[in-house]
Amino acid sequence: MMKPKRTCILLVCAAALPGVAGAASGQPLWLDRALPPAARAAALEQALTDEERLSLVHGIWPVPWTRPAGAALPPGAIPGAGYVPGVPRLGIPALTETDASLGIANPSNVRAGDIATALPSGLAIAATFDPDLAYAGGAMIGAEARAKGFNVLLTGGANLARDPRGGRNFEYFGEDPLLTGLMAGAAIRGTQDQHVIATVKHLALNDSETNRNFSNSVIDEAAMRESDLLAFQIAIERGRPASVMCGYNLVNGTYACGNDHLLNDVLKRDWRYPGFVMSDWGAVKATDFANKGLDQQSAEELDKQRWFAEPLAAAVAAGTVSHARLSDMVRRILYAQIASGVFDTPVKPGAPIDYAAHAKVARGVAASGIVLLKNDRAMLPLAKTARTVLVIGDYVEKGVLSGGGSSNVVASPDQTGVAMSGETQFAQYVKEQYHPSPPLAAIRARIPNATVLFDNGRNAAEAARKAAHADIVIMFGNQWMTEDSDAPNLDLPRGQDAMIQAVATANPNSIVVLQTGGPVAMPWLDRVPAVIEAWYSGQQGGEAIADVLFGDVNPAGRLPMTFPRSIAQTSRPAVLDGADLPDGRPFDVAYPEGSDVGYRWFAKTGARPLFAFGHGLSYTRFRYANLRVQAGRSPRVSFTVTNVGGRAGGDVPQLYLTADPAGPTRRLLGFRKVTLAPGASTRVTLDIDPRLLARYDTARPGWSIACGPYAIGLGSAADALTLSEQLRLKPRTLRP
């Protein structure tokens, strides 16, 4: 608790220097780039009037459908997600905000004809197990944002995928806090290195979409710290995002955007977070959210009141919100502008964008994230000498599937969008979109001498009849997922499971390519020799899928989520909580698994999944040897990886905790993506974050490492560990 107090004293002292100007240069302190961002922000905040302070803590949604009839947008506002005016007299730029989880969004073509590069889904990025690729994707998005005039990106989803039916799972990085934290942190860092503000969201436990504005996530403190909050903590440490977005839901009975414990105790006190907290769109319920840790109200038109405008001014005047708190809110926003580079290097719209280079980034991520789930009889890679190939799937002649909601990106003027049902203001976002990278065309291009036929698969009997006459069948199974709606089950919709079953019965050489937002059940799995998970593969997805099918890329993706055999194996197998409740009625979403999310739940219950977390096959083989464990305050593990197959390829050796002094457990401790030529070896060294070996102790409070033996396992998936070692640790406690 001492360091935050010293920081506050530093801010006040810096702001109080004579004339708030540098003695040597005569320029205002906030322009002195030699000073720390916190000192500059404190000086700049002191130069503001109260009216200017208030103008910085609330913003609008700058789109035509939120404006009064005939009303123009404020000067400088770019149609997009959000706008907060600046203070021109002091050089404080406006905040121009855009949705950008997977690329720069253009909702309802509000910026006519404006396209952007579309990355694959968050799960596809996570499946690469490669933070460098996440960084490259984030940097690409940040560069396009600057060129389009945006300086705040609503990106970096770090919510854990607790339920395989979650509507926004595809945006996130999976079920494990270490993987999520490292991948989200790398993406955020890549974005913010382009001198824009990056946001990590949605703090916290905003992991289901069913009546998300009224769902109450119920979980004990230790379990929350060891799972979802640890993912955010690692992402913030690695990425240093200038902003955090709170969620729509309640957490333990209190709305996330007005949750004093989450925002003040955890984020700002324990983690010493210096940036600002913005609300999600329409997530503010009262002015006193300011006292609870919220620094900025976003898209105020969506809330019942402009809580941080006139009501906040009145609260400050009455003393129910202190003037010091208002100053703190503003200092944090100014700190974010200065620390990110937005203040010193304002965006300049109109810079050229190298879309061709960015498309290569998207294609590389897509190919690296494709997971080979099954490959019996070495069906893959496909020989380019095939004579007759039947491709089956809805819209595979048009493009590859994209997830719905605020993360959807318009990558081409020719992008196909199929409107879905909906009545709310957000219904315009609910479109089943296909990026124009058709797998059918990409497959035909790889085998120009073959006859490649097509069927949309909508009639199972017709698809099976055609399949019987083909040498090889490639079927696409689509599961469209979207923000604001969870899946009712793990089935492929529109009768696709029955179609795949019928086709596989007609032709045993049938390959399934899944385009899904998360895990799906596969009742037909025993009938098909090969399955790949392509996720939502972005604007170059068709080419990336063909790269893997034909062996131009050796698959190296690994599952960032466990694929259960059925929903009955999960911790909440019943119908989704709140699904049948009327709008506005709060309800509890209990987490019986606690911190044992995903693969940890399967290890605890002994259930055998369809495919485990970390699973993924290759067209070559790898061997692990010489596992060595070095104890200490930061334990270190090393081992050798050898490519013992006949092809070059990538592998992801994974390190797990399998037992601690309290008994058996399962927790990812580390991983490393390696690429090796046939016969080549490399030595890998991994440092273990001590928090992953600890239990969170609410009484201390902090991370408590018990004295005793710890078992470490190395393998290719959470359920495929081939080497093991032990280390002994001395007891100690780490700060929260």
N, C-alpha and C positions, 0 to 999 in steps of 0.2 A: 504493500500500500504506500510505501515511501516514494517510489519512483513517480507515480502520477502526481503527487504533491509537488515534487521538485519541478516536474514539467510545467505545472500551472504557474509556479513562481517564475520560471524562465519566461513564460509567455507574457506575464504582467510586466516584468522588468524590461523586456525587449520593447514592449509597446510604450513604456513610459519614458524612454530616452528623449532628450530635449528635441522638441519640434517634430517628433516622429520622423526624423531625417538623419541620414548618415552624416556624422561629423566631418568625415574626410571629403566626401563627394558632394555633399549638399543635397543629394537626391533622397527621396523618401525611403525609409527602411525597407518597405515592401518591394522595392525595385532592386535591392541589393542581393544579387544571386549568390553571394558568398555566405549569406546567413542561412540557417536552417529554415525549411518551409514553415515550421511551427512559429518561429519568431516573426517571419515575414507576415504570416497570416494574422498574428496578434496585432501587429502594427497597423495592418490594413483595416482590420475590423474596428480599431479605435478611431479611424478617420471617417467612419460611416455615420450617417444620421439614423435615428430610429426608424424613420420611414424607409430608408434604404435597407436597413437590416431586415425589416419585415418583408420587403420585396424579394429577398433572396431565399426565403424559407417556404415558399409555396409556388407551384407552377401549374400550367394548363396542359391539356391534351390538344395540340394544335392540328386539328383535323376539321373539315367542314361540318361534319355531323354533330359536333359539340358546340358550334357557334350559333348565336342567334341569327335568324334569317337576315341575310345580307351583310352580316358583320364580317369584316376582314380579319385576318390573322394579324397579330402585332408585328410591327416592322422587325425583320430579322428572324422571325420564327420560320422554321422549315417544317412543312407538313410531315408529321411522324409521330413519335411516341410522346414527347414532352418538350416543354419550353419554360425556362425560368429566365426572366430578364436580367441583364447585367447592370452595372453601374458605370456608364461611359466616362463620367468625370474622373474616376479613379482607375480606369483601364480594366475594370472587372468585366470579362466577357459574359454574354448570356450563355446559359446551358442549353444546348440543342441536343435532344435525346432521341435515341432510336433503339428499337428492339434489335438485337444482334447476336442471339445465342449461336446461330449457325450461319450468319451472314446478315447484311444490312436489309432489314425488312422494308417493304413498301405496301402497307395495308390497303387493300382495295384499290391499288394503283393510284393512291392519293397524289403521288408525284408521277404524273403521266409518263409512261415509257421508261422510267428509271429502273434499271436492272442491277443486280449485284451477284457476286459469286456465292453459290450455295454450297456450303460444306456438307458432308454427311452428318447424320444425327449424332448427338452426344454419345449414345451407346456405341456407335460405330467408331468414334474417336477413342472412347475408352477401350474398345476391343483391340486397338493397336498396342496397348500397354506401352506406349512410347510418348513420354512427355515432350520430346523434341518435336514430334508431329503436332501435338496439341499447341505448342508454342507457335509453330509455323502457321497453323490455322488462325490462331488469335491475332498474330501480327498481320496476316492478310486482311482480316476483317477491320483491324484498326486503321490500316492504310487506306482502305476504301472509305471508311467513315470520314477521315480527314478530307479526302478528296470530294466528298459529298456535302461537307459543311457540318458534320456532326462531331461533337466533342464529348458526349457521354454515351456509353454503350451499356445497355441493359443486358448483360451477358454473364456467363460464369455460373450456371446452375450447379449447386453443390448439395442438393437434397438427395438423400439415399433412396434408392428404389426398393422400398420395403415390400410392396405388394406387386406381383407381376402384372396385375390388371391396371396399374396406375397410368392415367392418360398422358402424363408428361414424362414418364420414364425415359422416353426416347431422347428428351432434351438433356437428361442428366448423365452421370458417369458411372452408374451401376450401384451395387449394393455394399461395397466395401469402403470404409472411411479413408484408408490409406490411398487406394487407387483413385478415389474421387478427389481427395485433397491434392494429390500430386498432379493429376490431369487438369483439374479446374485451375489450380494455381499456375500451371504452365501456360494455359490458354489466356488467363488474365494477364500474366506478365507479358506475353507476346503482344496483347492488345495495348496495354498501357505503355509499353516501350515505344509506341507510335505517338506518344504525347496526347492521349485522350484518356478520359476517366473511364475506368472499367468498374463494373458492379458485380459483386458476388450475391447470389440470391438462391432461395427465398428463406431467410432466417426465421424460423426453423421448423422442421417436421411438416413442411408443406408438401406432403408426398401422395396426396390423393386429390382428385378433382370433383368428386361427388359432393355437391353442396359445400364447396370449399370455403365459402364465406361464413359458414356456421359450424364447421367441424372442429371438435376440440380434441387435440392430440394429447392423450394421457399416458405419461411415462415418468418413471422415477428419475431423480437427478443423476444418479450414477450411470444408469443405462443411457441417458441422453448424452452425457459427457463422453462416454466411451464409443458412441456411434455417430449420430448426426452432427453433434456439435464438434466432435473431433475432426470430421470431414471439413467443416467450415474453418476450424482453427488451422488445420494444415494448409488449406487453400489460401487463407489470409496471410499466413507466414510466408508461403512460397510466392504468391502472386502480388501481395501488398496492394490490393484493390483500394482505390480512393473512396469507394462508396460501397455500402451494404444495403441491400433491399430486404425489408422484412416481408413476411408472408400474409396471406389472407386469413389463415386459420387461427384458432385459439390454441394455446399451448398451456396445458394444465389449468384451464379455466380462464385464461386471460388472452385477449387478442395479441397476436405476435407484434403488431406495430405499436402497441401500447403496453408491452410486457416489460415491466421494470427489471425483472430478474434477467431476462435474456439480453436486453439492450444495455442496461446500466451495469448490472453486476457481472455478467459473463463477458460481453463484448468489450465494453469500455473500461471496466475495472480489471478483470482477470486477464484479458488478452491485451489490454492497453492499446486498444484500437484508436488511432488518431483521426480517421476520416469521418464521413457523415453517414447517417442512416436515412435513406429515402423510403417512403411508403410504396407498396404496390399500388396499382391503379384502382382506386375505390376502396382502400383498406383502412382509412382513417375514420374513427368513430367519435372523437372528442378532442377538444383543445388540450386537455391535460395529458394527451399522448406526448406532448412536448416534455413534461416532467418525467415521463416514463422512458425517455431515451430517443424518441423520434425527432429527427432534425429537419426534415423537409416533407411537406405534403405534396405528392405528385398528382397530376391530373385532377385538380380540385373539383372539376365539373361532375366527376363520378361519385363524389361523396355528398352526404346530405347538406353539408355546409362547407364554406371555404374556411375550415377550422383555424388555419394558420395565417389568415388575413385579419379581418376586423376582430373576430373573437379572440385571437391571440393578442392583438394590440390592447384590447380591453382587459385581458387577463394580466398582462404585464403592468398595465396602469393600476390594477387592483392589487397587485402583488401575489396573486395565486400562481403565476409563473414569474419567477424572478427575472430581473433585467440581466443578471449574470448568466442565467440559463439561456436567454435569447442570444447574448453575446457568444456563448459557447457553441450554440447551433450554427451561428454565422461563421465563427472561426473555423469550425470543422469543414464547412463548405469551401471556405477560402483556402484552407490547407489542402483540400483535395485538388483544387485548381492549380495551386502552386506546385505541389509535389508531383503531380502527373505531367506537368509541362503545359497544361492548357492556358495558364495565365501568361507565361513567357513566350510561348510559340502558338499564338491563336491559329485556329484552322483557317485555311484559305480555299474555299470551294472552287472547283474547276480544274484541279490538278489532273493530269492524265492518269488513267488506270490501266494497268497492263492485265487485261482480263485473260489473255492467253496464258500468261505465267501463273495467274491465280487459279485458272482451271487445272493446271498441272498439280498444284497443291491439293486441290479438292480430289483429283483422281488418285494421287498417291495415298492420301488418307483413306479413301474408300477401299482401295485394293488392300492396304495394310490392315484394315479393320474387318475384312471379310473372314468369317470363321468356317473352316471345314469341319462340320460336325460328324460326318460319317463318310467312309469311303471303302466299302466292301468291294472285293474283286478288283481293286485299283481302277475303278470306273473313271476316276479323274486322275490326271488331266485328260481331257478328251483328245483323241487322235484327230488330226486335221484331215485324215483320209476318210472320214465318215461320209457315207453316200446319201442317206436320207435321214434328216433330223426334223422332228416335230417340236415346235416351241408352243407351249400352252400357257396362257395367262391373260388376265384382264389388263388391257392397256399396254402390254409389253411392246406393241407396235408404236406406241406414243412416247413412252418414257419410263422413268423409275419413280416409285412412290415417294412422297414427302409427307412428313407429319404435319398436322394442322395446328393452327393457333398463332400466337404472336411470333413464334420462331420461324414461321414459313417465309421463304425467300423467293422472290420472283427473279429467276436466273435468265429468263429469255422472254421476249415478246410472244413467243409461240408456246408458252407454258400452258399445259392443259389443266383446267380446273373443273371439277365436278361438284356443283353446289350440293351440300347436304342440308338436312332439315334443321331448323332453329328459329327462334322467335326473338331472342334478346338482341341488344345492341352489338354483341360480339358475334352474332350469327354470320356476319360477312367474313369473319376469319375462318369459319368452319367450312372449308372446301377441301375435298380430296384432290390434291394437286400432284401432277406428274412432271418432273423435270424432263425436258425434251432430249433425253439421251437414251433412245430406245434399245433395250437389250436385243430385240429381234434383229435390228440392223447391225449391231455390233457382232452378233453371232454369225450372221451371213457374211460379214466382211472377213471373218477368220477362216471360213471354209467356202471360198468362192466356187469351188467345183462341186459342191454338194447341193442337193435339193433340200432347201430349208422351208418347211411348211409352217403354217400358223393356225392356231385355233384359240378363241378367247376363253374356252373352258366353261362357259356358262351352261352348257348342256353336257352333263357327265357322260351320257351314253354316246353322244356324237364324238366327244374327245377320245373316249376309249376306242371307238371304232377306228378313228384315224391312227391312234397310237399303235394298234395291232399291225399296221403296215409300215411302221418306221423302224430304222435300225436303232435309233436313240431318241428318247423323249426328254426334253427339258421343260419341267413345269415350274411356274412361278406361283407361290402362295403368298397372298397379300393380306396384311392386317393393318388397316389404317387406324392410327391413334391420334388424338387431338387434345389440346388444352380444353378444360372445362367439361371433360367427359371421361369417365373410366370405362374400361372394357367390362362387359358383363361376365365374361368367362375367358378361357384360354383357347377357344376354338378359332379356326380360320373362318371368317364370316362368309355368307353367301353360298354355303354348301360346298366350299372348296375342299374340305377334308374328304367328303364323299367322292368328289371328282378325282382327287389324287388317288384314292383307294381304287377306284374303277380303272383309271389309266394304268396304275402300277400292276393291277391284275392282268390287264391286257398286254402289257409289255414290261418284262422284268428289267430292261435296261433303261429305267426311268430315274432321272435325277431331279431333285427338288431344290429350287432356289427360293429361300424365304426372304420376303421384304416385310419386316415386322417392326413394331415399336417396342418389342420386348419378348419375353418367353411365350411360346405357344405349345399346346399339347400336340402330339403327333401320333394319332391312332393308327396311321399308315406306315409308321417308321420301319417295321419289320419287313415291309414289302418293297422298299426302295433301297438300292445299294449305296446311294450317295445323297448327302444333304449339305447345302451350304447356307449359312446365315449371312445375308447381304445387308440387313438393316435397311435404313433409308440412306441411300448411298450418294446423294448429292447430285450436282449437275453433270458429273462425268460418270455417273454410276453404271450406265449400260456398258461403257468401255471397261470399267474396272471389273465388273462381273465377268465379262468375256476374258479379261486378262487372267483371271483365276481359273475359269472353266477350262481354258486351253493351255494352261501352264506357263504363260508368259510371265506371270507372277506366282511364286510359290506361296500359298496361303500361310500367314503367320499370325492371324487374329486369334484372340482368346476371349472366352465369354466373360464379360464383366458382371453378369447376372447368372444365377442358377436357373436352369430350365427344369421345373418340376414335372413329374409324370402326370400329375393332376393337381387341381387347386386344393384337393383334400390334404396334400402334403404340406401346405403352407401354414403359417401361424394363425391366419384368419380366413378359414375356408368358406365361411358363410357368405351370403349375399352381401355386397358391399355395404358398409355402415352408412346409414342415412339415405339409402337409395330410394326408399318409399316414403320419406318424410316430406311434408310441405316445405316450400321455400321459406327460410327464415327461422326455422325451429332448430336451436342448437342441439347437438348430439355428440356423444363421446366416441372417439376412435381409440380403443385400447390397444396397447402394444405388448401382448403376452410374451413376445420373444425378447423384449428388452433390448439389450445390445447385441443379442445373437441374431443378427440379420442375415438372411440369405443362407449362404453355405454354412454359417455357424449354427443356424437352426437345424439344418440337416445333420450336421455332426452331433448336435445335442440329442436329437430324436432318433438317430440311427436310420432315418429314411434314406433310400437310394434314389437320387434324382435321375431324370432322363439324361441330362448333361450337367456336369458340375461347373461351378465357378472356376474360371481359368482353363477350361477344356478347349482344345483346338488341335486339329490334326495338320499334317504337313505332307508334302510329296517326297520328303526325305525323312531321316531318323536322327535323333540326337541322344547322346548318352552323357550322364552326369557322374563325376567321380571326385575323390579327394576332398570331401567336405571337411572344412576346418572351422572351428568356432573359437573365438577369442572373447573372453569375458572382460568386464570393465564397466565404467560408467556409461559408455556407449559401445555396446557389444558389436563385434565385427565378425562377419561370416564370409568365407571364400570357398570356391569350388571351381572345378574345370568342366567346361561344356565342349563336347566334340560332335561334329557332324559325321555320323557313321554311315550315311546314305550316299546316294549317287548324284544328288542335285544340290546346288547352292540353295540356301533357304534361311529363314529367320526362326528363332525360337524365343520363348519367354520362360526361363526357369523361375520358379516361384518358391519362396521361403515362407514357411508357416510355423507358428507356435502350436505345438500339439499337446503340451501339458505344462502346467505351472504348479507351484506347491499346493494349490487347492485341488488339483486333479486334472483330468482330461479337458481340453479345450481346443479351439481351432481359430487361428487369427493370422491373416496375411501380415508378414513382417517385411517383405521386400520382394522385388522382382527386377529383372533387367532384360531388355530386348537386345538380342545379339543376332548378327547375320554372319554365317560361316560358309565357306566353300566346302565341297566334299573333302572329307579327311582332315579338315582344319579344326584346331582347338583354340580355346581362349580361357583365360583365368578371370573369373568374375569375383569382385569383392563388394559386399553390401554392408552398409552401416545400419544398425537397427535403432529406430527411434525408441527410446526407453519407455515412452508412454504406451507403446504397443505390448509391452511386457507387464504393464502395471494394471491395477484396478483403481478406479476413481473412488476416493474415500471422502465422503461428504462431511465427515466429522472433523477432518484435519484443517481445512479441506485441501485436496491435492491428489496427485497421482502417487499411489503407494505401491512400491515394489517390495514384495515379500522375500524373505530369506529362504533360500533353498534351491532345488534343481528345476531347470526349465528344459523341456525337450523341444528340439528344433527339427523340422522335416523339410526336405527339398524334393521337389517334383514338378510335374508338368500341369497339375491341376490340384484343386483342393482335396480331391479324393484319389490322387495318384502320386503319392509320395514314395520315393524309392530309396532315399538316403536319410539317415537321422544321426543327430549328435545331441549331447547335453551340455549345458553350462550351469554354473552355480553363481547366484547373485547375492550380494549383501543387501540388507534392507535399507531403503531410503525413500524419501518423499520428494516429489517434484511439484513445483507450483502449478496451480490450475492452468 
